[in-house]
């Protein structure tokens, strides 16, 4: 596949990129992007395609195309730096919620049930107003992390001995 839109670096941009590579103090991703831009520069390209540049630098062809597109639309500095990741959702599982669900799991099961299920725990947590909504899978993962497993009694090397009667 032939290169699409030609890319031309100014002398200052080219010198900045070369300094960045020769200094060797920048992150590897930033240096790779700088190398891609230098190889894409129309004045020094020598007829290389995106595939040639990708093979030469050990990256994907799409990476070369994305670097070209980003340089042409956003400029040099935006191309060299990572885009910030999208907003992360706030954690639903707080320490307080974990404690409340763990206490609930250790309590007696609802009438008509022999033991708590993950779905019952999730539904009860919503019913009691601990959280607006929660998946039974989230409850299971949380209980697994706290090593709480209602209804199972294990005696092992680390378990305390039964009380003497």
C-alpha positions as CSV (number, residue, x, y, z in Angstrom):
1,X,0.0,0.0,0.0
2,X,1.4,3.3,-1.0
3,X,1.7,6.2,1.4
4,X,-1.4,8.4,1.4
5,X,-1.0,12.1,2.3
6,X,2.6,13.3,2.1
7,X,4.1,14.6,5.3
8,X,6.8,17.3,5.4
9,X,8.7,18.2,8.6
10,X,10.2,21.6,9.1
11,X,13.9,21.8,9.8
12,X,13.2,22.7,13.4
13,X,10.8,19.7,13.8
14,X,13.3,17.4,12.2
15,X,16.1,18.6,14.5
16,X,13.9,18.2,17.6
17,X,13.0,14.6,16.7
18,X,16.6,13.7,16.0
19,X,17.7,15.2,19.3
20,X,15.0,13.2,21.1
21,X,16.1,10.0,19.5
22,X,19.8,10.6,20.1
23,X,19.3,11.6,23.8
24,X,17.7,8.3,24.5
25,X,16.0,9.6,27.6
26,X,12.4,9.6,26.3
27,X,9.9,6.8,26.6
28,X,10.2,4.0,23.9
29,X,6.8,4.9,22.5
30,X,7.8,8.5,22.1
31,X,11.0,7.5,20.4
32,X,9.2,5.1,18.0
33,X,6.8,7.8,17.1
34,X,9.7,10.2,16.4
35,X,11.4,7.6,14.2
36,X,8.2,7.0,12.3
37,X,7.8,10.8,11.6
38,X,11.4,11.0,10.5
39,X,11.0,8.1,8.1
40,X,7.7,9.6,6.8
41,X,9.2,13.0,6.1
42,X,8.8,13.5,2.3
43,X,12.1,15.2,1.9
44,X,14.0,12.1,3.3
45,X,11.5,9.3,2.6
46,X,13.4,7.5,-0.2
47,X,10.2,6.0,-1.5
48,X,9.4,4.0,1.6
49,X,5.8,2.8,2.1
50,X,4.0,2.5,5.4
51,X,4.6,-1.2,5.3
52,X,8.4,-0.7,4.8
53,X,8.5,1.7,7.7
54,X,6.5,-0.6,9.9
55,X,8.8,-3.6,9.1
56,X,11.9,-1.5,9.6
57,X,10.8,-0.3,13.1
58,X,9.0,-3.5,14.2
59,X,5.5,-1.9,14.5
60,X,2.2,-2.4,12.8
61,X,1.3,-0.8,9.5
62,X,-1.7,0.8,11.1
63,X,0.5,2.5,13.7
64,X,2.5,4.2,10.9
65,X,-0.8,5.4,9.3
66,X,-2.2,6.6,12.6
67,X,1.0,8.6,13.4
68,X,0.9,10.2,9.9
69,X,-2.8,11.1,10.3
70,X,-2.3,12.4,13.8
71,X,0.6,14.6,12.8
72,X,-1.3,16.0,9.9
73,X,-4.4,16.8,12.0
74,X,-3.0,17.6,15.4
75,X,0.6,18.6,15.0
76,X,4.0,17.3,16.3
77,X,3.5,17.5,20.1
78,X,0.1,15.9,20.1
79,X,1.6,13.1,17.9
80,X,4.4,12.4,20.3
81,X,2.3,12.3,23.5
82,X,-0.3,9.7,24.5
83,X,-3.9,10.7,24.4
84,X,-5.4,10.7,27.8
85,X,-7.6,7.6,28.5
86,X,-11.3,8.1,28.6
87,X,-13.1,8.8,31.8
88,X,-13.1,5.9,34.2
89,X,-16.2,5.0,36.0
90,X,-16.1,5.4,39.8
91,X,-15.6,2.2,41.8
92,X,-18.9,0.7,43.0
93,X,-17.2,-1.6,45.5
94,X,-16.1,0.5,48.4
95,X,-14.7,-0.9,51.6
96,X,-17.9,0.0,53.4
97,X,-20.0,-1.8,50.8
98,X,-17.7,-4.9,51.0
99,X,-18.1,-4.9,54.8
100,X,-21.9,-4.6,54.6
101,X,-22.2,-7.4,52.0
102,X,-19.8,-9.6,54.0
103,X,-21.8,-9.2,57.1
104,X,-25.0,-9.9,55.1
105,X,-23.4,-13.1,53.8
106,X,-22.5,-14.2,57.3
107,X,-26.0,-13.7,58.6
108,X,-28.8,-16.2,58.4
109,X,-30.2,-16.9,55.0
110,X,-33.6,-15.6,54.1
111,X,-36.6,-17.7,55.0
112,X,-37.2,-20.5,52.6
113,X,-33.5,-20.7,51.6
114,X,-30.8,-23.0,53.1
115,X,-28.0,-20.5,52.3
116,X,-27.2,-17.2,50.7
117,X,-26.7,-17.3,46.9
118,X,-24.8,-14.5,45.1
119,X,-28.0,-13.4,43.4
120,X,-29.8,-13.2,46.8
121,X,-27.0,-11.2,48.2
122,X,-27.0,-8.8,45.3
123,X,-30.8,-8.4,45.4
124,X,-30.7,-7.9,49.2
125,X,-27.9,-5.3,49.0
126,X,-30.0,-3.3,46.5
127,X,-33.2,-3.8,48.7
128,X,-31.4,-2.5,51.8
129,X,-30.1,0.5,49.9
130,X,-26.4,-0.4,50.1
131,X,-26.1,0.3,46.4
132,X,-28.4,1.3,43.5
133,X,-27.5,-1.8,41.5
134,X,-24.9,-4.6,41.7
135,X,-24.3,-7.8,39.8
136,X,-24.2,-11.2,41.4
137,X,-20.8,-11.6,39.6
138,X,-19.5,-8.5,41.4
139,X,-20.6,-9.8,44.7
140,X,-19.0,-13.2,44.0
141,X,-15.7,-11.5,43.1
142,X,-15.8,-9.3,46.2
143,X,-16.5,-12.3,48.5
144,X,-13.7,-14.3,46.8
145,X,-11.2,-11.5,47.5
146,X,-12.2,-11.3,51.1
147,X,-11.9,-15.1,51.3
148,X,-15.4,-15.3,52.7
149,X,-17.3,-18.3,51.6
150,X,-20.5,-18.7,53.6
151,X,-21.6,-22.3,54.3
152,X,-18.2,-23.9,53.9
153,X,-16.2,-24.9,56.9
154,X,-12.6,-26.0,56.2
155,X,-10.2,-27.4,58.7
156,X,-6.6,-27.1,57.5
157,X,-3.2,-26.3,58.9
158,X,-4.0,-22.7,59.3
159,X,-7.4,-23.2,60.8
160,X,-7.8,-22.7,64.5
161,X,-8.5,-25.9,66.4
162,X,-12.1,-26.5,67.6
163,X,-12.8,-25.3,71.2
164,X,-12.5,-27.9,73.9
165,X,-15.8,-28.8,75.5
